[in-house]
Amino acid sequence: MIKSIGTVAVVVSDAAKAAEWYREKLGFEVKGDPKEHWVTAGIRGSEPRLHLCEHKPLEKGNTGISFLCDDVEKAYKELSRKEVKFTKRPTKEAWGTYAMLADQDGNEFWLVQEEET
């Protein structure tokens, strides 16, 4: 089941420049590669982190907030039994596995499988 808030997306025009700004100006630790889309910035040793999301503005309803879990498929099945509305079924991408769910007001959240490091 859900165990913590993962990341909060911040839409940026250039992930590499944003990463440099957060590192140089705020002293944040930056992880990831802008060429691979997944770049995060945050206070060293602290969670959650900001996902520096190089993209056009987030689509309507997408909060950019992710919830971490150990197994997206298992959480999807469990939450579906509770009649949680999913707007995206579990999907595997190069960067990880995720699904998207919505609350009663249509606010969408990411359910992301925490990868082994």
N, C-alpha and C positions, 0 to 999 in steps of 0.2 A: 504494500500500500504506500501511499505518499509519506515520505519521511522528512522532507525539508523543501524550502524554496531554493531553486537552483540559481537562475540568473534572471536579471531584468534587462530587457533589450532597450538599447538607446540607438535610435536611427541616426547614422552619420553618413556624410557624403563621401568620405574617404577613410576607410578603416585604418590604414597605415598612419595617416596624419593624426587621426583621433588617438590611436595607441600611443604615438609619440607625445601628444599633448597630455594625456593622462599620466604617462610615465614621468615626463619632465616637469610638468606644472604641479601635479598633485602628489607625485611620488608613489603612484600606484604600481603594483606589480602587474605586468602585462603577460598574458599567455596566449599562445596560438599564432597562426600565420594568416595575415590578411588575404593572401592569395587563396586560402582554403575556406574563407568566409568566417570561420569560427575564431574570433579574437575576444578575449575577456580581459577586463581590468578590475582591480580591486585592491583593497588593503591586504598586504601580505599576511597570510594565515587566517584571513577572515572570510566569511561567507555571508550573504550571497555576493555574487560578482556582477558587474555590468557586462552584457554582451554588446560589443560595439558592432552593430548590425549595419553593414553597408548595403543600403537598399533604399528604394523609394519609400515614402511614408508607409507605416504598417497599415494593412488593410483594416477596414472598419470592424470593430469588435475585438481585434487582436490586442490583448494587453501587453504582450511581450514578456509576460511573467511565466517562468517555468517552475514546475514542481518536479523534484527528483524522486525516482523510485528505483528499486532493484530490478524489476521485471515489468516492462510496459504491457506485454500481452496479458500477464496475470492481473495487473491492476485494471486494465481495460475490461476484462471479463468480470471482475469483482464490482467495479463501478457501474458497468452496464446492468448488472443484476439489480443495482439500486436505482436504476432508471436515470443515470447521469447521461446527458446528451453529449455524444461525441460528434465533432464536426470533421474530424479526420481520424480514420482507423489507424492502428499501429503501422508505422512505415519505417523501413530501414534505409538510412542514408549513409554516405561515406563517413560522416561525422558522428553517427549514432542512430538510435532508434527512438521514435517519438510518436505521440498521438496528440490530438487536440480535443479539449472538452469545453463545454460552455455552461455557464451558470444560468439561472432562471431569467436573467436580464440580457442574455446573449453575449456577455463578456467571455472571450475565449482565453484559455490558458493552455500552455504546452505541458505535456506529461512526458518527461525525458528519462530514459534509462541511463542511470549512472554507470559509466563504463569503467571497467577494471583498469587501474593505472599501474 
